[in-house]
């Protein structure tokens, strides 16, 4: 049995009865781990904010034969501004639900953890609707790269999802010049999109393309409209 200390972000929770909870924590070093917290909802001594959704927390836990028991936890950051604004919260939920569909328990994904932490920090510090959709766009593209399913660009007229390419051949979904420009710029330097006069509908269209691409290659079901009141 060994004692482990690591920072993590709570990406899921299930409440049981009046006092108990299961939390899913995405750790920097240890990946996704679930814990059962007995009596946490009625506790007056423990830091309950530390085990709420979105909270970045320092955890201390025991591990034996791939089984884990939580010993202590303290909040690092609970992203207060994100939690009190519905639009920020919707975007945050979308990001967490996306991770929930691709993470495998116990698999270290440090780059993805840093992406999550930086994304939540961005949402907490500032909010502008268009830039927040650009954040989603960037987040989805980084997942595409991280999952090893990056597409090639051999043209600019069609997104051939099945064959992982953007091409001029009539294969796949026809894309507009505006959509292609957003895709190209998001790959090269996402920051440049902030200064360009892209229509929100085109940004949303590319997000849906990336969702379709991930859904096909990872056999998942991402859908922006499930998390947003309006999209």
N, C-alpha and C positions, 0 to 999 in steps of 0.2 A: 504494500500500500504506500502511495506517495502523495505528498501535499503539493498542489499546483496553484499558482497565482497567475492570472491572465486577465486582460481587459476584453470585454465583449459587449455586444449590442443586442438587446432583447428584440427579437424579430417576430415572436409569436407567443401567445398565451392561451391557456384554457382554464377557466375557473371551475372548481368543483365545490358544490354546496356553498356554505356560508363562509368558509375560511381557507380552503385549500386551492392550490393553483399549480399547473404545470407550465413552465416557461421554456421556450426554445431560444437559445443564446448562440449568436454567431461570434466566435472568438477569433482574435487575431492569430493566435498560434495553434489552436486546437480545432478550428472549424466549428461545425454545428454540434451542440450538445443540449440535451433536454434534462431538466431537473424537476423533481417534485418538491413543492414547498408546502409543508403541512402547517396550517394555522397562520399563514402569512397575512391573510386579509384582516385578521383580528389582532395581529400583533401590535403592540404599542412601543416596542423596543427596537425593532428592526427597521431599516430604511426601505419602506415600501415603494417609494418612488424609483428606487434602483432596479426594481423588477417589473416595472411597467413597460409597455411597448415603446420603442425608440430609445430608451435610456441606455447611455454608454456607462458601463459599470466595471469596477474592479472586483473580480470574483476570486474567492479562495475555496477550493474544493478538493476532495479526496478521490483518487482513482485506484481501482483494484480490478484487474481482469476485465478492463473496458467497461466497468460500471462506475458511476460517478455519484458522489454525495456532496451537496453544497454545504459549506461550513460558514462562510461569511461573505458579505458584499457591501460595497459603498459606491455611491453615485460619483461618476466623473463629470458627466454632463447629461441633463435630461431634455435638452432642446425645447425649452419652455415656449418660445415664440412659435415654433412649429406646431405644438400641441393645441394652442389656443386659436388658431386660424384655420377655418374649414378648408380653404383652397390648398394651403400648405399641407394640411393633414391628409387630404385626398392624394396628393402627389407622394407623400411619405408612405401611405398605405400601398400605393401602387408599387413602389420600390420594394417594400417588404414582401408583398405577395409574389413579385417576380423572383426574389431570392428564394422564397419558400418552395418554388417549383423546380429550382435547379440545384440547390445545395444538397450534398450527401453527408450524412452524419459522420463526424470524425475526420473529414477530408480538409486539410489545411488549404485555405484560399486567401493568403495574406493580401494580395493585390486587390481582390474583390472586397475584402474587409476595409481596406483604406478607401476604396471608391465609395463604399456605403457611408463611412464616417464623414468623408469630405462632402458627400451629397447632402446628408442631414445637416451638417454645419452650414452649408450654403443656404438651404431652405430656412434655417433658423435665423440667419443674419439679415437676409434680404429677400424680398419677394416682388417679382414682376412676372406677370402671367406668361408672356412670351419666352422670357429667359428660363422660366421653370419648365416649360415644354422642351426647350433646348437641352435642359439638364436630363430629362427623360430620354431624349434622343441619344445623347452622349452615353448615358448609362446602358441603354440597350446595345449600342455598338460595342462598348467595352465588354459586355457579356458575350457577344458574338465572337470577339477576338479571344477572350479568355476560355471559351468552350472549344476553341480550335476549329471553328466553322466559318472562318473569314471568307468572304466572297471576292472574286476577282473582278476587275473592271477592264473590259475589252471594247467598250462602246459606251453609248449614253442614251439609248432609246428604249431598251427593255430590261426589266429585272427578272431574270430567269432563276427563280427560287430553287427549283429542283436541282439545277446544275451549278448553283452557287456562283453566279456571274451576272454582271451587267454587260449587255451586248447590243450590237446593232441588228442582230438576227431577230426575226419575228418569233420570239420564244419567251413565254412568260407574260408578265404584266407590263403594258406600255407605261412609260414614265414621262412626265413633262420635263421641259428644260429646267423649270424652277425646282422640281424634285431632284433632278440629277445634280444641280448645282449645290443643293443642300447636302446631299449624300457626299459629294466630293469634298466639300468644305469641312463637313463634320469629321471626315476621316483625316484630313490634313491638319486642321487646326480649328477645333470647335469654337475658340474665342472669336475667330473672325466672323462667325455667324451673328454675334451680338451686334456688330456694327453694320450688318447688311440689312437691307429693307425687304426681308422675306415675309410673305403673307402667312398668317397663323394657320390657315387651311392647308398650305403646302407642308409646313412643319408637321402638322398632325397626320398628313398623308404619308410622310416618310416614316413617322413613328409606327403607323399601321403596317407599312411594308416590313419594317424590322420585326414587328410582332409576328407577322405571317412567316417570316424567314425562321425565326426562333421556334415557332410552333411546329413548323414542318420538320426541322432538323433535330429538335430535341423532344418531339412528341409531347408538347405541353399546350397550355391554353391561356395565352396572354390576351387580355382584351381591355383596352384603356377605358371603355365605357362602363365597365363593371365597378370602377373605383371613382369615377368622376360624375358629378351631377350633370355637367354639361361638357361635352368633348366633341 
